[in-house]
Amino acid sequence: MSREIVQELTFFAHSFLMGLAITFAYDWIHVLRRLFKHGTILTSLEDLFFWLVSGLAVFYMLYRENNGTLRWFAVVGAAIGMFIYKVIVRDVFVNIMSTCLHKIMWCVFRFLQIVLKPLKCLFCAGKTLVLQMAKSLEKCKKIVKKRLTVCIKTLRMVLCKH
């Protein structure tokens, strides 16, 4: 084969792989969306950022491989890569990864609950102690206020007599 044909086939293969990579990266965003619920604004920002990065990656590939010239067979190669990935891998990958990560997160959460349980008990005991002290201080405040009121009344009566 001639050197130009080999270059074109390499360029097509890189376009195909770029399509696979873009779809694979977007599937990770799908996995994260399954794990953590997103609102419309956050989803839109994620998509905007993803497509900006993807566009820059494609532009870099085109610039490096073909001096920045857009070739339609490169677009077709990327589209074929995306389509093949979507048909063969996508649904299985997203389901498996989201399930595995969900179970890992659940195990980590349970582990943290077990490890931090003594701290939770200490916190609850400390909270109870602080509440009891607050009640005692409130009672002391009322007693001091009553005594001061009595002292002030007594002082007024003494001053009024003189």
trRosetta pair geometry for C-beta under 8 A, 3 or more apart (Angstrom, degrees):
i j d omega theta_ij theta_ji phi_ij phi_ji
1 5 4.8 -110 178 81 107 127
1 6 5.5 125 110 -55 120 90
2 5 4.8 93 60 7 82 103
2 6 7.1 -147 96 -5 44 88
3 6 5.7 -56 -151 37 34 113
3 7 6.4 36 151 -21 66 105
4 7 5.6 -53 -150 35 33 114
4 8 6.4 32 152 -18 66 105
5 8 5.6 -52 -147 37 34 111
5 9 6.3 33 153 -17 66 105
6 9 5.8 -53 -145 39 31 110
6 10 6.3 34 153 -20 63 106
7 10 5.7 -54 -147 37 30 113
7 11 6.3 32 152 -20 64 106
8 11 5.5 -52 -147 36 32 114
8 12 6.3 34 152 -19 64 104
8 73 7.7 30 -176 86 101 145
9 12 5.5 -50 -146 37 33 113
9 13 6.3 36 152 -20 65 104
10 13 5.6 -52 -146 36 32 112
10 14 6.4 32 153 -18 64 104
10 65 7.6 -159 113 -146 94 116
11 14 5.7 -53 -148 36 31 111
11 15 6.4 34 151 -20 63 104
11 65 4.9 136 -118 163 93 129
11 66 6.0 72 -136 -58 140 108
11 71 7.2 43 139 50 137 146
11 74 6.3 -62 151 -90 101 103
11 77 8.0 167 125 10 66 165
12 15 5.6 -53 -149 35 32 113
12 16 6.4 37 150 -22 64 104
12 73 5.9 -44 -100 139 104 109
12 74 6.9 -127 -102 -94 52 55
12 77 4.6 -174 -162 -86 67 144
13 16 5.5 -50 -148 34 33 115
13 17 6.4 31 153 -15 65 105
13 77 7.4 -96 -56 -163 13 138
14 17 5.7 -53 -145 41 33 110
14 18 6.2 39 152 -25 64 104
14 61 6.1 -179 146 -166 118 119
14 65 5.8 -173 73 -85 155 154
14 77 7.9 54 71 128 49 147
15 18 5.5 -50 -147 33 32 115
15 19 6.7 36 152 -20 62 101
15 61 7.3 144 -88 138 60 138
15 73 7.5 145 47 124 163 65
15 74 4.1 -163 -95 -155 146 67
15 75 7.4 -72 -168 -38 135 16
15 76 7.8 53 128 67 141 54
15 77 3.3 83 96 87 117 127
15 78 4.8 -86 173 -47 86 79
15 81 7.2 -170 126 -10 61 131
16 19 5.8 -53 -157 32 31 112
16 20 6.7 30 147 -16 63 104
16 77 4.4 -84 -55 177 71 95
16 78 6.9 -137 -88 -79 26 34
16 80 6.1 -37 -117 81 92 103
16 81 4.1 148 -169 -64 54 114
17 20 5.4 -49 -149 36 38 114
17 21 6.2 38 153 -20 68 105
17 81 6.4 -137 -48 -125 12 150
18 21 5.6 -53 -144 37 32 111
18 22 6.3 34 156 -21 65 105
18 57 6.9 170 -149 131 108 107
18 58 6.2 112 168 -102 141 76
18 61 5.6 -58 -84 -39 146 174
18 77 7.9 66 43 112 98 102
18 78 5.4 -42 85 -108 101 101
18 81 6.8 120 65 64 51 161
19 22 5.9 -52 -144 34 28 110
19 23 6.4 22 159 -12 62 109
19 77 6.7 -165 -12 126 128 62
19 78 3.6 155 -65 -164 104 54
19 79 6.3 -115 -119 -23 144 13
19 80 6.7 116 71 64 166 51
19 81 2.7 131 75 71 115 113
19 82 4.2 -99 -179 -34 103 76
19 83 7.9 -16 159 8 136 64
19 85 7.2 -174 128 1 86 124
20 23 6.1 -65 -151 41 27 106
20 24 6.1 28 154 -21 66 111
20 81 4.4 -92 -36 178 74 111
20 82 7.3 -147 -71 -73 35 42
20 84 7.5 -36 -87 74 95 102
20 85 5.0 147 -127 -61 69 132
21 24 5.6 -54 -143 37 30 113
21 25 6.3 30 157 -19 65 105
21 57 7.8 -118 105 148 128 150
22 25 5.9 -55 -149 36 29 109
22 26 6.4 25 154 -16 63 108
22 54 5.1 74 -130 -138 111 121
22 57 7.4 176 -81 80 97 136
22 58 7.7 10 -69 -59 136 105
22 78 7.3 33 19 -167 136 107
22 82 6.6 -35 75 -89 107 105
23 26 5.7 -55 -146 38 32 111
23 27 6.5 40 152 -26 64 101
23 81 7.2 -171 5 126 124 84
23 82 4.6 148 -54 -131 128 73
23 85 4.4 140 89 89 145 143
23 86 6.2 -106 -160 -55 144 83
23 90 7.0 -73 164 -87 115 110
24 27 5.7 -51 -153 28 32 114
24 28 7.2 36 149 -21 61 96
24 85 6.6 -100 -54 -163 78 147
24 89 8.0 -10 -95 105 85 143
24 93 8.0 -74 -130 152 74 166
25 28 5.8 -48 -161 25 38 113
25 29 7.3 39 143 -16 63 98
25 50 7.1 167 126 -150 111 106
25 54 7.4 -179 75 -83 139 103
26 29 5.4 -46 -159 30 45 115
26 30 6.7 50 142 -20 67 98
26 50 6.3 96 -99 177 81 145
27 30 5.1 -46 -151 33 43 117
27 31 6.5 48 148 -23 67 97
27 90 5.9 -148 -97 -137 127 76
27 93 5.7 22 166 104 150 126
27 94 5.5 -122 -164 -72 98 93
27 97 7.8 99 143 36 104 147
28 31 5.4 -44 -148 31 38 115
28 32 6.5 38 152 -16 65 102
28 97 7.8 -77 -110 137 61 158
29 32 5.7 -53 -149 38 34 111
29 33 6.4 36 151 -21 65 105
29 46 6.0 146 -151 159 124 126
29 47 7.9 121 164 -81 157 60
29 50 6.1 -34 -58 -80 155 148
30 33 5.6 -55 -148 36 32 113
30 34 6.6 33 153 -20 64 102
30 94 5.0 -38 110 -124 126 127
30 98 7.9 -78 124 -58 79 124
31 34 5.8 -55 -155 33 32 110
31 35 6.6 26 151 -15 65 107
31 94 5.8 -150 -72 -140 78 69
31 97 4.7 -45 -116 108 139 119
31 98 4.8 -156 -142 -71 75 83
31 101 6.6 88 170 20 115 147
32 35 5.6 -57 -146 39 35 109
32 36 6.2 -22 172 33 72 100
33 36 7.1 -75 -127 66 24 65
33 37 7.7 49 -172 -123 61 28
33 38 5.4 -60 -128 5 86 122
33 43 7.1 57 -114 -108 125 100
34 94 7.1 126 -18 174 144 96
34 98 4.1 -9 90 -137 144 143
34 102 7.8 -73 124 -57 102 118
35 98 6.1 -152 -53 -144 82 84
35 101 5.8 -54 -86 110 135 123
35 102 6.1 -158 -112 -78 87 81
35 105 7.1 118 -155 -11 118 156
38 42 4.6 -128 -163 89 98 117
38 43 4.7 122 124 -60 128 87
38 46 7.2 -41 -152 -3 158 140
39 42 5.1 88 54 15 77 101
39 43 6.8 -141 94 -6 37 93
40 43 5.8 -59 -146 39 28 112
40 44 6.2 28 157 -20 65 108
41 44 5.8 -56 -149 36 29 111
41 45 6.4 27 154 -17 64 106
42 45 5.7 -53 -146 38 33 111
42 46 6.3 37 154 -21 65 104
43 46 5.7 -53 -148 35 30 112
43 47 6.4 28 154 -16 64 107
44 47 5.8 -56 -148 39 31 110
44 48 6.2 33 154 -21 65 107
45 48 5.6 -51 -144 36 31 113
45 49 6.3 30 158 -16 65 106
46 49 5.9 -58 -149 39 28 108
46 50 6.1 28 154 -20 65 109
47 50 5.6 -54 -142 37 30 112
47 51 6.2 20 163 -11 66 109
48 51 6.3 -62 -145 41 24 102
48 52 6.3 27 155 -20 62 108
49 52 5.8 -57 -148 35 29 112
49 53 6.4 24 157 -14 65 107
50 53 6.0 -62 -152 39 28 107
50 54 6.1 26 153 -17 67 111
51 54 5.3 -49 -136 41 36 114
51 55 6.0 43 158 -24 66 104
52 55 5.8 -53 -146 35 27 112
52 56 6.5 26 154 -16 62 105
53 56 5.8 -55 -150 37 31 111
53 57 6.4 33 151 -20 65 105
54 57 5.6 -54 -148 36 33 112
54 58 6.3 30 155 -17 66 105
55 58 5.8 -53 -145 38 31 108
55 59 6.2 32 154 -19 65 107
56 59 5.6 -54 -144 39 31 112
56 60 6.2 34 155 -22 65 105
57 60 5.7 -53 -148 34 29 112
57 61 6.5 30 153 -18 63 104
58 61 5.6 -53 -149 36 33 112
58 62 6.3 31 153 -17 66 106
58 78 7.3 20 -121 -104 119 158
59 62 5.7 -55 -146 39 32 110
59 63 6.0 32 155 -21 66 108
59 68 7.6 16 -169 -127 77 80
60 63 5.6 -54 -143 38 29 112
60 64 6.1 22 159 -15 65 110
61 64 6.0 -60 -142 41 27 105
61 65 5.8 3 168 0 66 118
62 65 6.4 -65 -130 49 22 95
62 66 5.5 -49 -165 51 62 104
62 68 5.7 71 125 -127 97 32
62 69 7.1 -151 176 59 102 34
62 70 6.3 -11 -148 -89 146 59
62 74 6.8 108 -100 144 94 163
63 66 7.7 -57 -85 59 7 61
63 67 6.9 3 -156 -159 46 17
63 68 4.5 23 -104 -73 69 79
65 74 8.0 147 90 -111 136 136
66 69 4.9 -100 139 55 105 85
66 70 8.0 128 98 -78 137 16
66 71 6.0 -115 -157 -12 166 117
66 74 7.1 -106 -6 -56 153 149
70 74 7.0 -130 -163 56 56 127
70 75 7.2 34 -178 -42 99 110
71 74 4.5 92 70 -5 88 106
71 75 7.6 -164 95 -4 50 81
72 75 5.4 -49 -153 35 45 112
72 76 6.2 46 148 -18 71 103
73 76 5.2 -47 -143 40 41 116
73 77 6.2 51 151 -26 66 100
74 77 5.5 -47 -146 33 32 114
74 78 6.5 31 153 -16 63 103
75 78 5.9 -53 -149 37 31 109
75 79 6.2 31 151 -18 64 108
76 79 5.6 -55 -145 39 31 112
76 80 6.2 33 155 -21 66 105
77 80 5.8 -53 -146 36 29 110
77 81 6.4 31 153 -19 63 105
78 81 5.6 -53 -150 35 32 114
78 82 6.4 32 153 -18 65 105
79 82 5.7 -53 -147 37 32 111
79 83 6.2 31 155 -19 65 108
80 83 5.7 -55 -143 39 30 111
80 84 6.1 28 159 -18 66 107
81 84 6.1 -55 -143 38 26 107
81 85 6.3 25 158 -17 62 109
82 85 5.9 -60 -149 38 27 110
82 86 6.2 25 156 -20 65 110
83 86 5.7 -57 -146 37 29 110
83 87 6.2 23 159 -16 66 108
84 87 6.0 -57 -143 39 29 107
84 88 6.0 4 167 0 66 116
85 88 6.5 -71 -137 48 22 94
85 89 5.3 -43 -167 40 64 115
85 90 6.2 87 137 -52 75 92
86 89 7.6 -52 -84 53 10 73
86 90 4.6 4 -137 -20 49 142
87 90 7.6 62 1 12 15 107
89 92 6.2 -94 -165 53 41 102
89 93 5.0 30 160 -26 88 123
90 93 5.9 -68 -145 36 19 109
90 94 6.3 10 167 -13 63 109
91 94 6.1 -56 -144 38 28 106
91 95 6.2 24 160 -15 63 111
92 95 6.0 -61 -148 40 27 108
92 96 6.0 19 161 -14 66 113
93 96 6.1 -61 -141 41 24 104
93 97 5.9 13 166 -10 64 115
94 97 6.2 -59 -136 43 23 104
94 98 5.9 17 167 -14 63 114
95 98 6.3 -61 -141 40 21 104
95 99 6.1 18 161 -15 61 114
96 99 6.0 -63 -148 40 25 109
96 100 6.1 21 159 -16 65 111
97 100 5.8 -54 -140 39 29 108
97 101 6.0 23 163 -13 65 111
98 101 6.0 -57 -140 43 27 106
98 102 6.0 33 157 -24 62 110
99 102 5.7 -56 -146 35 27 114
99 103 6.4 23 157 -15 63 106
100 103 5.9 -58 -150 38 30 107
100 104 6.3 29 153 -19 66 107
101 104 5.5 -51 -143 37 34 113
101 105 6.2 36 156 -19 66 104
102 105 5.8 -54 -148 37 28 110
102 106 6.3 31 151 -21 63 106
103 106 5.5 -51 -146 35 33 114
103 107 6.4 34 154 -19 65 103
104 107 5.8 -54 -149 36 31 109
104 108 6.4 30 153 -17 65 106
105 108 5.7 -54 -146 38 32 111
105 109 6.2 35 154 -21 65 107
106 109 5.7 -55 -148 37 29 113
106 110 6.3 28 154 -17 64 106
107 110 5.8 -54 -146 38 31 110
107 111 6.2 34 153 -21 64 106
108 111 5.6 -53 -147 36 31 114
108 112 6.3 30 154 -18 64 106
109 112 5.8 -56 -149 37 30 110
109 113 6.4 34 151 -22 64 104
110 113 5.5 -51 -149 32 34 115
110 114 6.5 31 153 -17 65 103
111 114 5.9 -56 -151 37 31 108
111 115 6.1 24 155 -14 67 111
112 115 5.7 -55 -138 43 31 108
112 116 5.6 12 167 -3 68 118
113 116 6.3 -66 -134 50 20 97
113 117 6.4 48 157 -58 59 91
114 117 5.9 -29 -154 -13 28 118
116 119 4.9 -53 -166 43 70 118
116 120 6.0 78 135 -29 83 97
117 120 5.4 -51 -147 33 36 115
117 121 6.5 37 154 -19 66 100
118 121 5.6 -51 -150 35 35 111
118 122 6.4 36 152 -17 66 104
119 122 5.5 -52 -147 38 34 112
119 123 6.2 39 152 -23 65 104
120 123 5.5 -51 -147 35 32 115
120 124 6.4 31 153 -18 64 103
121 124 5.8 -53 -147 36 32 109
121 125 6.3 30 154 -16 65 106
122 125 5.7 -55 -145 39 31 109
122 126 6.1 31 155 -18 65 108
123 126 5.7 -56 -146 40 28 111
123 127 6.2 33 153 -23 64 106
124 127 5.5 -51 -146 34 31 114
124 128 6.5 32 154 -19 63 103
125 128 5.7 -52 -150 35 32 111
125 129 6.4 33 151 -19 65 106
126 129 5.5 -54 -147 37 33 113
126 130 6.2 33 155 -19 67 105
127 130 5.8 -54 -147 37 30 110
127 131 6.4 30 154 -18 64 106
128 131 5.8 -56 -148 37 30 111
128 132 6.4 30 154 -18 65 106
129 132 5.8 -55 -148 37 30 110
129 133 6.3 29 153 -17 64 106
130 133 5.7 -54 -147 38 32 111
130 134 6.3 36 152 -23 64 104
131 134 5.5 -50 -148 33 32 114
131 135 6.6 34 152 -19 64 101
132 135 5.7 -51 -151 34 34 111
132 136 6.4 34 151 -18 65 104
133 136 5.5 -52 -147 38 35 112
133 137 6.2 35 153 -19 67 105
134 137 5.7 -53 -145 38 31 111
134 138 6.3 36 152 -24 63 104
135 138 5.5 -52 -150 32 32 114
135 139 6.6 33 151 -18 64 102
136 139 5.7 -52 -152 35 34 111
136 140 6.4 34 150 -18 66 105
137 140 5.4 -51 -145 38 35 113
137 141 6.2 43 151 -26 65 103
138 141 5.5 -49 -149 31 31 116
138 142 6.7 32 152 -19 62 102
139 142 5.8 -53 -152 34 33 110
139 143 6.4 31 152 -17 66 105
140 143 5.7 -55 -147 38 33 111
140 144 6.1 30 156 -16 68 108
141 144 5.9 -56 -145 40 28 108
141 145 6.1 30 155 -21 64 109
142 145 5.6 -55 -146 37 29 113
142 146 6.4 30 155 -20 64 104
143 146 5.8 -54 -151 34 30 110
143 147 6.4 25 154 -15 65 108
144 147 5.8 -56 -146 40 32 109
144 148 6.1 31 156 -18 66 107
145 148 5.8 -55 -145 39 28 109
145 149 6.3 32 154 -22 63 106
146 149 5.7 -55 -149 35 30 112
146 150 6.4 29 153 -18 65 105
147 150 5.7 -52 -148 36 33 111
147 151 6.3 34 152 -19 65 106
148 151 5.5 -53 -145 38 33 113
148 152 6.2 34 155 -20 66 105
149 152 5.8 -53 -146 36 30 110
149 153 6.4 29 154 -18 64 106
150 153 5.8 -55 -148 38 30 111
150 154 6.2 30 154 -18 65 107
151 154 5.7 -55 -146 38 30 111
151 155 6.1 31 154 -20 65 108
152 155 5.6 -54 -145 38 30 113
152 156 6.4 35 153 -22 63 104
153 156 5.7 -52 -149 33 31 113
153 157 6.5 29 153 -19 64 103
154 157 5.8 -54 -150 35 32 109
154 158 6.4 30 153 -17 66 106
155 158 5.7 -53 -146 37 31 110
155 159 6.2 28 156 -15 65 109
156 159 5.8 -59 -145 42 28 108
156 160 6.0 29 156 -22 66 109
157 160 5.7 -53 -142 36 29 111
157 161 6.5 33 156 -22 62 104
158 161 6.0 -54 -154 31 30 111
158 162 7.0 17 154 -9 63 105
159 162 6.1 -61 -151 40 34 102
